[in-house]
Amino acid sequence: MKTISSDFKKDKESLRQLILKNAYFKEKIILSSGKESDYYIDARLVTLSAEGAYLSARLILELIKNDPLDAIGGPTLGADPIVGAIGVLSFQAGKPINTFIIRKTPKAHGKGQQVEGPRLKKGAQVVLIDDVATTGKAFLQSLDVLESMGVIVKKAICLVDRREGAKEALAERGCALISIFDISEIHPSSLR
């Protein structure tokens, strides 16, 4: 059986360079949290590229390689390209991992689902992922949805933690946040 292996340090630096080149903007912007920021990270410009999706998936797969999981997924739209890449890479390696996407609200037609993907059963163990974490709002909403289904969230992983409360908010809910990058690795002036 093939293994999912990653030269973590090399892959991380390659992804950091992609973010800096294609997704990091020094400009004033209003974030989804309502806060004003002097920089913006549009991670989808990276995760929707072939190389960015591949590197993101490899790094996350390396972080979860020893975790017993039923699935991995997260809130739409940040998690969408990453879960697709994780599904493909895990299958190619002979260690397929089911993935899921959480809608902001339940679907208004059909079965009215809020979680899309292979059915998550009560007691399923999952990892949540997203591209950028600021206050943790999307992760917290995802936790609410999954916990209401009886799904156990083992941890959350993001590509970039902006260090604006997400880690603390998730910790209050008993969920650790792991980030590939701390914001200081992308936006050095954010060092406090």
N, C-alpha and C positions, 0 to 999 in steps of 0.2 A: 504494500500500500504506500502510495506517495505521502509525503508529509507536507504540511503547510508550514514552511519555514520562512523566516524573514530575517534579513540582516537588519535588525531593528534600528540600530544607530544610522546606518546608511539610508534606509527607507525613510526614517524620520527626517533626516536632513534634506532628502530629495523632496519630500512633501512640504517641508518648511519653505524651501526655495520656490516651489510652485505657488504657495500661498502668498509669499512676499511679492512675487512677480505678477500674479494674476488676480489676487483676491483681496489685497490689503490696500485700503484707500485712506490717505490722510486728508480728511475733510469733515466738516461739521455735518452731523446727521442725527435724526431722531430714531432711536432704536425701538423695537417692538415693545419694550418695557416702558416706553414713554420718556426715557432719559435721553438727554442730549450727549453726544460723544464727539470727540475731535478726530475719531478714526472709525473705520468700518471694515469688517471682514465679511465679504460676500463669498462664503465658502463654496456655494454651489458652482461658482465659476471654476473651481478646482474639482469638486467631487463629481461634476457632470462631464469632466474631461476623462478620456480613457486612462491616462497616467494617474490622475488624481484619484479616480475611483479605485484603481488597482492598488495604489499605495495605501490609501485609507483602509481598504479591506485587509490588506496584508498586516498592517500594524494592529488593527483591532483583533484579527484572528490570532495574532501572537499573544495579545493580552488575555485572551480567553481560552487559550489552548488547553489548559488543565482544568477548566470549569465544567462540571456536569450541567449541561443546559438542554432545554427542550426547544428553545428558539431565541433569536435575537432580532430586535427591531426597535422602532421608535416613532416619534411624531413626524407626520408629513409636514413639511417638504424636506426638512433638513436630513432626515434619515433615508429618504427614498433611494437616492443613487448609491448610498453606501450599502444598504441591505441587498440591493441587486448584485453588487460586486461581491459581497460576502457569500451570497448564495452560490454564485458561479465558482468562485475560488475554492470554497469548501467542497463542492461537488467534484471539481477537477482533482482535488487532493484525495478523494475517496472518503472524506469525512463530512458528508452533507449536513448542513445546519439549516433548519427551517427558519424563515424570516417572516416578519409581519410589519405592517404600517398602521399607525393609529391616526384616524381622521380627527379633525378638530371637533366635529359633531357627528352623530350617527347619520348614516346614509338616509336620505329622505324617501327612498323607494327600495324595491327589492326586499331583502331581509332586514333592512335597517341597521346593518352592522356598523360599528365604529372601529373595530379591529379587522383589518383585511389580511388574508394569508391563511395558511393551514390552521385549522381550529386549535386554539389554546384551551386545554382542559383545566379544570380546577386543580390547583396544586402544581401546575406547570412552573418550571423554573426558567426565568428569562433574564437577559441582559438588555437594558435600554441603551440606545445610541442616538446621538444627534451631532450636528456639525459644530455649532458654536453654542456655548452656555454663557448666559449673562446672569439673570436673576434666578434661572432654573424653572421659570413658569411652564414651559413646554414639557419638561421632565415631570414636574409636579402634576400637571394635568394628565400626563400619561400614566403616572403612578395611580392616580384616582381611578382611571378607567380599568387598568389591569387588576388592581386590588378589588374592585367591585365584582370582577369575574373570578376571584379566588386565585389569581395568578401571583406567583412569588417573584418579585424583582430582586435579583441577587446584587446587582450594582448597575451603575450608569457610566457610560463612556462617551466623551465628546472629543472632537479634534482639538478645539481651542476653548479654554476656560478663561473668560474675560475677568475673572476674579471680582465679580460684582454681586456675590451672594448665592450663586447656584450651589456651590459645594456645601455651604452651611445650611441652606434650605433643604437640600436632600438629606443631609446628615440628621436633621431634626425628624425626618421621616424614616430614619434607619437605613438609608441607602447611600453607600459610598459613591462619590463621583471621582472617576479617574480621567485625566485628560492627557492626550498625546502631547499637547503644548500648553504651557502656562502662557498667558498673554505677554509676559516679559520676553519670551522668545520670539515674539512677532512684533510687538510694539514696545521697544525698550523704555520709552519715557513713562510707561505705566508702572514702573518700579516705585514702590512706596517707601 
